[in-house]
C-alpha cells in the first residue's frame, strides 16, 4: 500500500464503491486538494450516487456529477469517465486524476491505461497543462484496501458494490462476492446488509 503521495491536487474518479471511497479518505488524509467526480450513466444506481454524496459531504470535498447518455458505452464507462475526469483536471489546473484500480480488479481492460495516456497527452498538447494518471492502489489487493479503510475509519456501510442496482446488496453478484471475500480475508467485520 502507498505510504504517501507526491502531488497536492487532483480529481478523483469516484464511483461510491468500496475501493474509490477508501481512496477518497486516504487522499483526504494525505492533505490532497480534491475534487471528486462521478459519472451518472443509465446503469448507475441511486445508491452509488447517494454514497458518493454522503462521503464527499462528510469530508467537505467538492463533488460533481456528470450525466451521460450511455446506452452503447456501458462496458467502457470507466474509460469514458476517466477521460472526463482528465478534462476536469485540466480545466481546474489540477495535477492528477486518481483511479482506484487495484491488483484484483478485472473490470478495466489492459488497454485502458494506454488509451488514457493518449487522452492525457492530447490534453497536454491542447492546454499545455500536464495531468498525471495515478493509481495508488495498483499493487494492492482488495483485502489490503479493506484493511486500510478500517485504519482510516471509512464508513463501509456508506459504500456500494452490488451490480444489481437495487436498494440492498444482493449478496450473489461478483461485486458483492468480492466485497465480502475481501472483508473475510482482511479479518474486518463486514457491515454490509445482503439480501
Secondary structure, DSSP 8 states (H G I E B T S, - for coil): --S--S-SEEEEE--SSHHHHHHHHHHHHTT-EEEEEEEE-TT--HHHHHHHHHHHHHHT-EEEEEE---TTTGGGHHHHHHHHHHHHHHHTT-SEEE----TT--SS-TTHHHHHHHHHHHHHHHHS---EEE-TTTT--HHHHHHHHHHHT--GGG----SS-SSSB-SSSHHHHHHHHHHHHHT------B-
